[in-house]
Amino acid sequence: MRTIHSRRGRIVAPMTGLLVGAVAVGALLTGCAAESTDATTSDPSATSATPTPTPTPLTPAEQLLADNATVAGACAVSFQLDGAALDPQLQIQDRLYVRLPIPRADGRAFAGWYADPAAAAAASADPATGASNPAVRVNGSDLVACTDQQTTLYGAWTTPEAVAAVGARIPIMMYHQFTDKPEGESGWLRGNYSYIEDYRATMQYIKDSAFYLPTWDELDAFIDGALYLPDHSVIVTDDDADPTWLTMASPINEQLQVMATSFDITGDGASPQNRFILPRSHTNNMHTAGANGKGQMVNLTPAEIAADMTASVQALEGIGVSPESATEIMAYPFGHNDERSHEGLREAGFVLARTIEQGYVKVGSDKLTLPCIRINFGMGVDAVKKLIG
């Protein structure tokens, strides 16, 4: 019995040692695992992905471009002007600027936009020189030119006193039809026809003499005394969109890059012209005589006039004219107008209207009875110079 017990003792002792060893190894491994876990937990980079950098916010101009990524030729125009916070504006490369902002502020008058901050500073210091120079002042008669889809314009302020001191008189030239016959056309409408070479020479004179070409919203602000316009300004217009205007005259404006306005009878079919022509309303279907032998605008009711003008606006919008531009100006057929005409235009949202009365637009002019400078057959450059300066 002792021998057996003794053998069992010899056998049991080694097994106990193995168990103790196994426990020790297990504890060691558990400790290593714990250390590994602690080390991993204490090092955030070992348990989480690399942080995503916060994207740099887009500038307002960049956001505007992103929102209009599908617009061909999109250009974001930013503005800098003391005392004015203006959002960037979407324009189209190689097209005329459309309705640039005209800021207004009490005791100030706007002196225009400039591509160079030094030119803007010069205009603020002396608007009679800086703000009068169309070579540096940017407006809706200029083509949009951007670098990497962006550009910045710099504004200038002057005073209402400076605007009044100039005493600018703005001529609105009025053309009708054109002829390639030096001797002119025959018939009672002979005076309406301008010899096309006289027209070409006049447009060349306007370009070479660096006339400032105001837009209609600029003229509106000028009448209010809120915008400086040089006396050396002129607006070119044509009535009726006659085929001779479309095929003979308006191409000259594109060739010379001289902006003009075409007053279209939109009921006859409004159609886009070239980049330098602004299509505007000559009514939709009111270019006819009414019951009293005068134009429909002094025969129809204000509501009927407003309805016709609204249809004209819609026709212009159909060829790409913005609603704001379509209602900024119209021309009365035959020049006929009265208070019912004015009421109908106001109801349709129109701001300005041009008559056929001879004269110049000044600060304070009646916006719904703007005068013009009529151009008749036989009036060459010398005759025009006496009328527009």
Secondary structure as a PSIPRED ss2 file (coil, helix, strand):
# PSIPRED VFORMAT (PSIPRED V4.0)

   1 M C   1.000  0.000  0.000
   2 R H   0.000  1.000  0.000
   3 T H   0.000  1.000  0.000
   4 I H   0.000  1.000  0.000
   5 H H   0.000  1.000  0.000
   6 S H   0.000  1.000  0.000
   7 R H   0.000  1.000  0.000
   8 R H   0.000  1.000  0.000
   9 G H   0.000  1.000  0.000
  10 R H   0.000  1.000  0.000
  11 I H   0.000  1.000  0.000
  12 V H   0.000  1.000  0.000
  13 A H   0.000  1.000  0.000
  14 P H   0.000  1.000  0.000
  15 M H   0.000  1.000  0.000
  16 T H   0.000  1.000  0.000
  17 G H   0.000  1.000  0.000
  18 L H   0.000  1.000  0.000
  19 L H   0.000  1.000  0.000
  20 V H   0.000  1.000  0.000
  21 G H   0.000  1.000  0.000
  22 A H   0.000  1.000  0.000
  23 V H   0.000  1.000  0.000
  24 A H   0.000  1.000  0.000
  25 V H   0.000  1.000  0.000
  26 G H   0.000  1.000  0.000
  27 A H   0.000  1.000  0.000
  28 L H   0.000  1.000  0.000
  29 L H   0.000  1.000  0.000
  30 T H   0.000  1.000  0.000
  31 G H   0.000  1.000  0.000
  32 C H   0.000  1.000  0.000
  33 A H   0.000  1.000  0.000
  34 A H   0.000  1.000  0.000
  35 E H   0.000  1.000  0.000
  36 S H   0.000  1.000  0.000
  37 T H   0.000  1.000  0.000
  38 D H   0.000  1.000  0.000
  39 A H   0.000  1.000  0.000
  40 T H   0.000  1.000  0.000
  41 T H   0.000  1.000  0.000
  42 S H   0.000  1.000  0.000
  43 D C   1.000  0.000  0.000
  44 P H   0.000  1.000  0.000
  45 S H   0.000  1.000  0.000
  46 A H   0.000  1.000  0.000
  47 T H   0.000  1.000  0.000
  48 S C   1.000  0.000  0.000
  49 A C   1.000  0.000  0.000
  50 T C   1.000  0.000  0.000
  51 P C   1.000  0.000  0.000
  52 T C   1.000  0.000  0.000
  53 P C   1.000  0.000  0.000
  54 T C   1.000  0.000  0.000
  55 P C   1.000  0.000  0.000
  56 T C   1.000  0.000  0.000
  57 P C   1.000  0.000  0.000
  58 L C   1.000  0.000  0.000
  59 T C   1.000  0.000  0.000
  60 P H   0.000  1.000  0.000
  61 A H   0.000  1.000  0.000
  62 E H   0.000  1.000  0.000
  63 Q H   0.000  1.000  0.000
  64 L H   0.000  1.000  0.000
  65 L H   0.000  1.000  0.000
  66 A H   0.000  1.000  0.000
  67 D H   0.000  1.000  0.000
  68 N C   1.000  0.000  0.000
  69 A C   1.000  0.000  0.000
  70 T C   1.000  0.000  0.000
  71 V C   1.000  0.000  0.000
  72 A C   1.000  0.000  0.000
  73 G C   1.000  0.000  0.000
  74 A E   0.000  0.000  1.000
  75 C E   0.000  0.000  1.000
  76 A E   0.000  0.000  1.000
  77 V E   0.000  0.000  1.000
  78 S E   0.000  0.000  1.000
  79 F E   0.000  0.000  1.000
  80 Q E   0.000  0.000  1.000
  81 L E   0.000  0.000  1.000
  82 D C   1.000  0.000  0.000
  83 G C   1.000  0.000  0.000
  84 A E   0.000  0.000  1.000
  85 A C   1.000  0.000  0.000
  86 L C   1.000  0.000  0.000
  87 D C   1.000  0.000  0.000
  88 P C   1.000  0.000  0.000
  89 Q E   0.000  0.000  1.000
  90 L E   0.000  0.000  1.000
  91 Q E   0.000  0.000  1.000
  92 I E   0.000  0.000  1.000
  93 Q C   1.000  0.000  0.000
  94 D C   1.000  0.000  0.000
  95 R C   1.000  0.000  0.000
  96 L E   0.000  0.000  1.000
  97 Y C   1.000  0.000  0.000
  98 V C   1.000  0.000  0.000
  99 R C   1.000  0.000  0.000
 100 L C   1.000  0.000  0.000
 101 P C   1.000  0.000  0.000
 102 I C   1.000  0.000  0.000
 103 P C   1.000  0.000  0.000
 104 R C   1.000  0.000  0.000
 105 A C   1.000  0.000  0.000
 106 D C   1.000  0.000  0.000
 107 G C   1.000  0.000  0.000
 108 R C   1.000  0.000  0.000
 109 A E   0.000  0.000  1.000
 110 F E   0.000  0.000  1.000
 111 A E   0.000  0.000  1.000
 112 G E   0.000  0.000  1.000
 113 W E   0.000  0.000  1.000
 114 Y E   0.000  0.000  1.000
 115 A C   1.000  0.000  0.000
 116 D C   1.000  0.000  0.000
 117 P H   0.000  1.000  0.000
 118 A H   0.000  1.000  0.000
 119 A H   0.000  1.000  0.000
 120 A H   0.000  1.000  0.000
 121 A H   0.000  1.000  0.000
 122 A H   0.000  1.000  0.000
 123 A H   0.000  1.000  0.000
 124 S H   0.000  1.000  0.000
 125 A H   0.000  1.000  0.000
 126 D C   1.000  0.000  0.000
 127 P C   1.000  0.000  0.000
 128 A C   1.000  0.000  0.000
 129 T C   1.000  0.000  0.000
 130 G C   1.000  0.000  0.000
 131 A C   1.000  0.000  0.000
 132 S C   1.000  0.000  0.000
 133 N C   1.000  0.000  0.000
 134 P C   1.000  0.000  0.000
 135 A C   1.000  0.000  0.000
 136 V C   1.000  0.000  0.000
 137 R E   0.000  0.000  1.000
 138 V E   0.000  0.000  1.000
 139 N C   1.000  0.000  0.000
 140 G C   1.000  0.000  0.000
 141 S C   1.000  0.000  0.000
 142 D C   1.000  0.000  0.000
 143 L E   0.000  0.000  1.000
 144 V C   1.000  0.000  0.000
 145 A C   1.000  0.000  0.000
 146 C C   1.000  0.000  0.000
 147 T E   0.000  0.000  1.000
 148 D C   1.000  0.000  0.000
 149 Q C   1.000  0.000  0.000
 150 Q E   0.000  0.000  1.000
 151 T E   0.000  0.000  1.000
 152 T E   0.000  0.000  1.000
 153 L E   0.000  0.000  1.000
 154 Y E   0.000  0.000  1.000
 155 G E   0.000  0.000  1.000
 156 A E   0.000  0.000  1.000
 157 W E   0.000  0.000  1.000
 158 T E   0.000  0.000  1.000
 159 T C   1.000  0.000  0.000
 160 P H   0.000  1.000  0.000
 161 E H   0.000  1.000  0.000
 162 A H   0.000  1.000  0.000
 163 V H   0.000  1.000  0.000
 164 A H   0.000  1.000  0.000
 165 A H   0.000  1.000  0.000
 166 V H   0.000  1.000  0.000
 167 G C   1.000  0.000  0.000
 168 A C   1.000  0.000  0.000
 169 R C   1.000  0.000  0.000
 170 I E   0.000  0.000  1.000
 171 P C   1.000  0.000  0.000
 172 I E   0.000  0.000  1.000
 173 M E   0.000  0.000  1.000
 174 M E   0.000  0.000  1.000
 175 Y E   0.000  0.000  1.000
 176 H C   1.000  0.000  0.000
 177 Q E   0.000  0.000  1.000
 178 F E   0.000  0.000  1.000
 179 T E   0.000  0.000  1.000
 180 D C   1.000  0.000  0.000
 181 K C   1.000  0.000  0.000
 182 P C   1.000  0.000  0.000
 183 E C   1.000  0.000  0.000
 184 G C   1.000  0.000  0.000
 185 E C   1.000  0.000  0.000
 186 S C   1.000  0.000  0.000
 187 G C   1.000  0.000  0.000
 188 W C   1.000  0.000  0.000
 189 L C   1.000  0.000  0.000
 190 R H   0.000  1.000  0.000
 191 G H   0.000  1.000  0.000
 192 N H   0.000  1.000  0.000
 193 Y E   0.000  0.000  1.000
 194 S E   0.000  0.000  1.000
 195 Y E   0.000  0.000  1.000
 196 I H   0.000  1.000  0.000
 197 E H   0.000  1.000  0.000
 198 D H   0.000  1.000  0.000
 199 Y H   0.000  1.000  0.000
 200 R H   0.000  1.000  0.000
 201 A H   0.000  1.000  0.000
 202 T H   0.000  1.000  0.000
 203 M H   0.000  1.000  0.000
 204 Q H   0.000  1.000  0.000
 205 Y H   0.000  1.000  0.000
 206 I H   0.000  1.000  0.000
 207 K H   0.000  1.000  0.000
 208 D H   0.000  1.000  0.000
 209 S C   1.000  0.000  0.000
 210 A C   1.000  0.000  0.000
 211 F C   1.000  0.000  0.000
 212 Y E   0.000  0.000  1.000
 213 L C   1.000  0.000  0.000
 214 P C   1.000  0.000  0.000
 215 T C   1.000  0.000  0.000
 216 W H   0.000  1.000  0.000
 217 D H   0.000  1.000  0.000
 218 E H   0.000  1.000  0.000
 219 L H   0.000  1.000  0.000
 220 D H   0.000  1.000  0.000
 221 A H   0.000  1.000  0.000
 222 F H   0.000  1.000  0.000
 223 I H   0.000  1.000  0.000
 224 D C   1.000  0.000  0.000
 225 G C   1.000  0.000  0.000
 226 A C   1.000  0.000  0.000
 227 L E   0.000  0.000  1.000
 228 Y C   1.000  0.000  0.000
 229 L C   1.000  0.000  0.000
 230 P C   1.000  0.000  0.000
 231 D C   1.000  0.000  0.000
 232 H C   1.000  0.000  0.000
 233 S E   0.000  0.000  1.000
 234 V C   1.000  0.000  0.000
 235 I E   0.000  0.000  1.000
 236 V E   0.000  0.000  1.000
 237 T E   0.000  0.000  1.000
 238 D E   0.000  0.000  1.000
 239 D E   0.000  0.000  1.000
 240 D C   1.000  0.000  0.000
 241 A C   1.000  0.000  0.000
 242 D C   1.000  0.000  0.000
 243 P H   0.000  1.000  0.000
 244 T H   0.000  1.000  0.000
 245 W H   0.000  1.000  0.000
 246 L H   0.000  1.000  0.000
 247 T H   0.000  1.000  0.000
 248 M H   0.000  1.000  0.000
 249 A H   0.000  1.000  0.000
 250 S H   0.000  1.000  0.000
 251 P H   0.000  1.000  0.000
 252 I H   0.000  1.000  0.000
 253 N H   0.000  1.000  0.000
 254 E H   0.000  1.000  0.000
 255 Q H   0.000  1.000  0.000
 256 L H   0.000  1.000  0.000
 257 Q C   1.000  0.000  0.000
 258 V C   1.000  0.000  0.000
 259 M C   1.000  0.000  0.000
 260 A E   0.000  0.000  1.000
 261 T E   0.000  0.000  1.000
 262 S E   0.000  0.000  1.000
 263 F E   0.000  0.000  1.000
 264 D E   0.000  0.000  1.000
 265 I C   1.000  0.000  0.000
 266 T H   0.000  1.000  0.000
 267 G H   0.000  1.000  0.000
 268 D H   0.000  1.000  0.000
 269 G C   1.000  0.000  0.000
 270 A C   1.000  0.000  0.000
 271 S C   1.000  0.000  0.000
 272 P C   1.000  0.000  0.000
 273 Q C   1.000  0.000  0.000
 274 N C   1.000  0.000  0.000
 275 R C   1.000  0.000  0.000
 276 F C   1.000  0.000  0.000
 277 I E   0.000  0.000  1.000
 278 L E   0.000  0.000  1.000
 279 P E   0.000  0.000  1.000
 280 R E   0.000  0.000  1.000
 281 S E   0.000  0.000  1.000
 282 H C   1.000  0.000  0.000
 283 T C   1.000  0.000  0.000
 284 N C   1.000  0.000  0.000
 285 N C   1.000  0.000  0.000
 286 M C   1.000  0.000  0.000
 287 H C   1.000  0.000  0.000
 288 T C   1.000  0.000  0.000
 289 A E   0.000  0.000  1.000
 290 G C   1.000  0.000  0.000
 291 A C   1.000  0.000  0.000
 292 N C   1.000  0.000  0.000
 293 G C   1.000  0.000  0.000
 294 K C   1.000  0.000  0.000
 295 G E   0.000  0.000  1.000
 296 Q H   0.000  1.000  0.000
 297 M H   0.000  1.000  0.000
 298 V H   0.000  1.000  0.000
 299 N C   1.000  0.000  0.000
 300 L C   1.000  0.000  0.000
 301 T C   1.000  0.000  0.000
 302 P H   0.000  1.000  0.000
 303 A H   0.000  1.000  0.000
 304 E H   0.000  1.000  0.000
 305 I H   0.000  1.000  0.000
 306 A H   0.000  1.000  0.000
 307 A H   0.000  1.000  0.000
 308 D H   0.000  1.000  0.000
 309 M H   0.000  1.000  0.000
 310 T H   0.000  1.000  0.000
 311 A H   0.000  1.000  0.000
 312 S H   0.000  1.000  0.000
 313 V H   0.000  1.000  0.000
 314 Q H   0.000  1.000  0.000
 315 A H   0.000  1.000  0.000
 316 L H   0.000  1.000  0.000
 317 E H   0.000  1.000  0.000
 318 G C   1.000  0.000  0.000
 319 I C   1.000  0.000  0.000
 320 G C   1.000  0.000  0.000
 321 V C   1.000  0.000  0.000
 322 S C   1.000  0.000  0.000
 323 P H   0.000  1.000  0.000
 324 E H   0.000  1.000  0.000
 325 S H   0.000  1.000  0.000
 326 A H   0.000  1.000  0.000
 327 T C   1.000  0.000  0.000
 328 E C   1.000  0.000  0.000
 329 I E   0.000  0.000  1.000
 330 M E   0.000  0.000  1.000
 331 A E   0.000  0.000  1.000
 332 Y C   1.000  0.000  0.000
 333 P H   0.000  1.000  0.000
 334 F H   0.000  1.000  0.000
 335 G H   0.000  1.000  0.000
 336 H C   1.000  0.000  0.000
 337 N C   1.000  0.000  0.000
 338 D C   1.000  0.000  0.000
 339 E H   0.000  1.000  0.000
 340 R H   0.000  1.000  0.000
 341 S H   0.000  1.000  0.000
 342 H H   0.000  1.000  0.000
 343 E H   0.000  1.000  0.000
 344 G H   0.000  1.000  0.000
 345 L H   0.000  1.000  0.000
 346 R H   0.000  1.000  0.000
 347 E H   0.000  1.000  0.000
 348 A C   1.000  0.000  0.000
 349 G C   1.000  0.000  0.000
 350 F C   1.000  0.000  0.000
 351 V C   1.000  0.000  0.000
 352 L E   0.000  0.000  1.000
 353 A E   0.000  0.000  1.000
 354 R E   0.000  0.000  1.000
 355 T E   0.000  0.000  1.000
 356 I E   0.000  0.000  1.000
 357 E E   0.000  0.000  1.000
 358 Q E   0.000  0.000  1.000
 359 G C   1.000  0.000  0.000
 360 Y C   1.000  0.000  0.000
 361 V E   0.000  0.000  1.000
 362 K C   1.000  0.000  0.000
 363 V C   1.000  0.000  0.000
 364 G C   1.000  0.000  0.000
 365 S C   1.000  0.000  0.000
 366 D C   1.000  0.000  0.000
 367 K C   1.000  0.000  0.000
 368 L C   1.000  0.000  0.000
 369 T C   1.000  0.000  0.000
 370 L E   0.000  0.000  1.000
 371 P E   0.000  0.000  1.000
 372 C E   0.000  0.000  1.000
 373 I E   0.000  0.000  1.000
 374 R E   0.000  0.000  1.000
 375 I C   1.000  0.000  0.000
 376 N C   1.000  0.000  0.000
 377 F C   1.000  0.000  0.000
 378 G C   1.000  0.000  0.000
 379 M C   1.000  0.000  0.000
 380 G C   1.000  0.000  0.000
 381 V H   0.000  1.000  0.000
 382 D H   0.000  1.000  0.000
 383 A H   0.000  1.000  0.000
 384 V H   0.000  1.000  0.000
 385 K H   0.000  1.000  0.000
 386 K H   0.000  1.000  0.000
 387 L H   0.000  1.000  0.000
 388 I H   0.000  1.000  0.000
 389 G C   1.000  0.000  0.000
